[in-house]
Amino acid sequence: MKKLSVRTRVLTGAALVAALGAGTFGAVSASASTPAAAPAAVAADATDGNLMQSTHLTIEAATKAAQATLDAAEKENQRVSVAVVDRNGNTVVTLRGDGAGPQSYESAVKKAYTAVSWNAPTSELVKRLQNAPTLKDIPGTLFLAGGAPVTAKGAPIAGIGVAGAPSGDLDEKFARAGAAALAK
């Protein structure tokens, strides 16, 4: 038997490693391109108590409420910002009226969030601070008049917040006008 040169052995070994590598790569690539079977969907029965349905305000309804709020403020020559948040406190619509102060935008969002979180007008929540002053420390809230909840079947579905008028009473009056527009 003839002995192979070092060069031949190295080249043969390299070719063998390359062939094995290519085979492994091909197998991995083939399995990657073949989609795995998706797990079967589990059907949930709405009567089994594991599900909860909730009502949400549409973008059209939120916009209608925000515009009605802004219109009510403009009729009284007030420059405000208005925010409408959903049941979870996520901002759906914000409108900053002409000439509204720079702080009014964020304040309106926080008032709307506060109103929906406690399902109460923020003017009522201000009174609760007397018994529980640390409520004001909850992130994202603002305990000043100007926020009104929107409810359906007794449950909160949205919050409307207004900021920028000279008093919280006016802010809240405008927020209630926006909520009332949804009943029409």
FIMIFI-939985 format. One record per residue (C-alpha): residue number from 1; residue in three letters; x, y, z. Coordinates in Angstrom, 2 decimals, decimal comma. Example, Ala and Ser with C-alpha at 12.3 -4.5 7.8 and 13.67 -1.06 7.14 Angstrom:
# residues 2
   resi   resn         X         Y         Z
      1    ala     12,30     -4,50      7,80
      2    ser     13,67     -1,06      7,14
This chain:
# residues 184
   resi   resn         X         Y         Z
      1    met      0,00      0,00      0,00
      2    lys      1,34      3,37     -1,03
      3    lys      1,69      5,99      1,68
      4    leu     -0,06      9,31      0,96
      5    ser      1,83     12,55      1,19
      6    val      1,09     15,02      3,97
      7    arg     -0,32     17,42      1,43
      8    thr     -2,73     14,81      0,06
      9    arg     -3,83     13,81      3,55
     10    val     -4,49     17,45      4,53
     11    leu     -6,46     18,12      1,34
     12    thr     -8,45     14,89      1,73
     13    gly     -9,22     15,75      5,37
     14    ala    -10,27     19,28      4,45
     15    ala    -12,55     17,96      1,72
     16    leu    -14,10     15,48      4,17
     17    val    -14,70     18,25      6,77
     18    ala    -16,19     20,49      4,07
     19    ala    -18,52     17,71      2,89
     20    leu    -19,67     16,96      6,44
     21    gly    -20,16     20,67      7,11
     22    ala    -22,18     21,12      3,94
     23    gly    -24,34     18,13      4,82
     24    thr    -24,99     19,46      8,30
     25    phe    -25,75     22,96      6,95
     26    gly    -28,11     21,50      4,37
     27    ala    -29,95     19,48      6,99
     28    val    -30,30     22,50      9,26
     29    ser    -31,41     24,68      6,36
     30    ala    -33,94     22,12      5,21
     31    ser    -35,45     21,79      8,64
     32    ala    -35,52     25,57      9,06
     33    ser    -37,46     26,04      5,84
     34    thr    -39,98     23,38      6,76
     35    pro    -42,53     25,03      9,04
     36    ala    -43,25     23,19     12,22
     37    ala    -46,81     22,23     12,84
     38    ala    -48,59     25,02     14,70
     39    pro    -50,16     24,03     17,97
     40    ala    -53,86     23,48     17,69
     41    ala    -55,97     26,44     18,76
     42    val    -57,80     25,96     22,00
     43    ala    -61,46     26,84     21,84
     44    ala    -62,69     28,83     24,81
     45    asp    -66,26     28,63     25,95
     46    ala    -67,59     32,04     27,00
     47    thr    -69,76     30,35     29,59
     48    asp    -66,88     28,66     31,40
     49    gly    -65,96     31,71     33,48
     50    asn    -62,47     32,07     32,01
     51    leu    -63,37     34,95     29,75
     52    met    -64,50     38,47     30,40
     53    gln    -65,99     40,80     27,83
     54    ser    -65,52     44,53     27,98
     55    thr    -66,87     47,50     26,10
     56    his    -64,54     49,96     24,43
     57    leu    -65,10     53,36     22,89
     58    thr    -64,45     53,50     19,15
     59    ile    -62,02     56,02     17,71
     60    glu    -64,98     57,77     16,06
     61    ala    -66,83     58,08     19,38
     62    ala    -63,68     59,25     21,19
     63    thr    -63,10     61,90     18,50
     64    lys    -66,73     63,01     18,71
     65    ala    -66,46     63,39     22,49
     66    ala    -63,15     65,28     22,24
     67    gln    -64,48     67,66     19,62
     68    ala    -67,70     68,30     21,60
     69    thr    -65,53     69,06     24,64
     70    leu    -63,36     71,49     22,70
     71    asp    -66,44     73,13     21,14
     72    ala    -68,01     73,67     24,59
     73    ala    -64,81     75,36     25,79
     74    glu    -64,53     77,53     22,69
     75    lys    -68,12     78,77     23,17
     76    glu    -66,95     80,22     26,47
     77    asn    -63,71     81,57     24,98
     78    gln    -61,58     79,10     26,90
     79    arg    -58,33     77,71     25,54
     80    val    -58,01     74,12     26,65
     81    ser    -56,63     70,74     25,75
     82    val    -58,77     67,61     25,89
     83    ala    -57,79     63,96     26,13
     84    val    -59,88     60,81     25,83
     85    val    -58,45     57,58     27,23
     86    asp    -59,82     54,05     26,97
     87    arg    -60,79     51,75     29,83
     88    asn    -57,16     50,78     30,31
     89    gly    -55,99     54,38     30,48
     90    asn    -54,43     54,37     27,01
     91    thr    -54,76     57,66     25,18
     92    val    -57,14     57,39     22,24
     93    val    -57,53     61,05     21,19
     94    thr    -56,02     64,35     22,26
     95    leu    -56,88     67,78     20,94
     96    arg    -55,01     70,91     21,89
     97    gly    -57,17     73,96     21,34
     98    asp    -55,75     77,09     19,77
     99    gly    -53,84     79,01     22,40
    100    ala    -53,97     76,29     25,06
    101    gly    -51,06     76,39     27,48
    102    pro    -48,18     73,93     27,09
    103    gln    -48,96     72,24     30,43
    104    ser    -52,59     71,61     29,49
    105    tyr    -51,90     68,68     27,16
    106    glu    -50,25     66,43     29,76
    107    ser    -52,64     67,55     32,49
    108    ala    -55,65     66,62     30,35
    109    val    -54,27     63,12     29,77
    110    lys    -53,63     62,61     33,49
    111    lys    -57,09     63,85     34,46
    112    ala    -58,73     61,49     31,94
    113    tyr    -56,63     58,59     33,25
    114    thr    -57,54     59,42     36,84
    115    ala    -61,27     59,66     36,07
    116    val    -61,43     56,29     34,31
    117    ser    -59,22     54,60     36,90
    118    trp    -61,59     55,41     39,75
    119    asn    -64,79     55,73     37,67
    120    ala    -65,45     59,10     39,25
    121    pro    -65,16     62,77     38,33
    122    thr    -61,80     64,08     39,43
    123    ser    -63,49     66,83     41,47
    124    glu    -64,91     64,07     43,69
    125    leu    -61,53     62,37     43,91
    126    val    -59,93     65,59     45,18
    127    lys    -62,15     65,23     48,26
    128    arg    -60,79     61,72     48,89
    129    leu    -57,30     63,13     49,31
    130    gln    -58,33     64,42     52,73
    131    asn    -58,64     60,82     53,98
    132    ala    -55,94     59,28     51,78
    133    pro    -53,35     61,93     50,86
    134    thr    -50,98     59,40     49,31
    135    leu    -53,43     58,77     46,45
    136    lys    -51,80     61,69     44,67
    137    asp    -48,54     59,72     44,57
    138    ile    -49,90     57,12     42,15
    139    pro    -48,00     57,53     38,85
    140    gly    -49,90     59,05     35,94
    141    thr    -52,70     60,53     38,06
    142    leu    -53,72     64,11     38,66
    143    phe    -56,20     64,90     41,39
    144    leu    -57,56     68,19     40,09
    145    ala    -61,07     68,87     38,82
    146    gly    -61,43     68,45     35,07
    147    gly    -61,79     64,72     34,47
    148    ala    -65,03     62,84     33,82
    149    pro    -65,56     59,10     33,40
    150    val    -67,61     57,65     30,55
    151    thr    -69,61     54,56     31,50
    152    ala    -71,64     51,87     29,79
    153    lys    -73,85     49,57     31,84
    154    gly    -72,36     51,04     35,00
    155    ala    -68,77     50,19     34,08
    156    pro    -66,12     52,72     33,05
    157    ile    -65,18     52,54     29,38
    158    ala    -63,30     55,81     28,95
    159    gly    -62,20     59,00     30,64
    160    ile    -62,27     62,56     29,34
    161    gly    -59,82     65,07     30,75
    162    val    -59,70     68,80     30,18
    163    ala    -57,06     71,29     31,28
    164    gly    -56,35     74,93     30,60
    165    ala    -59,44     76,82     31,77
    166    pro    -59,00     79,20     34,71
    167    ser    -60,71     76,73     37,07
    168    gly    -61,09     73,01     37,42
    169    asp    -64,86     73,48     37,60
    170    leu    -64,84     74,84     34,05
    171    asp    -62,51     72,06     32,88
    172    glu    -64,88     69,48     34,32
    173    lys    -67,95     71,20     32,85
    174    phe    -66,39     70,87     29,40
    175    ala    -65,41     67,23     30,03
    176    arg    -69,01     66,44     30,96
    177    ala    -70,17     68,11     27,74
    178    gly    -67,97     65,69     25,82
    179    ala    -69,37     62,72     27,71
    180    ala    -72,92     63,95     27,12
    181    ala    -72,25     64,15     23,36
    182    leu    -71,84     60,37     23,35
    183    ala    -75,42     59,91     24,57
    184    lys    -76,81     61,66     21,49
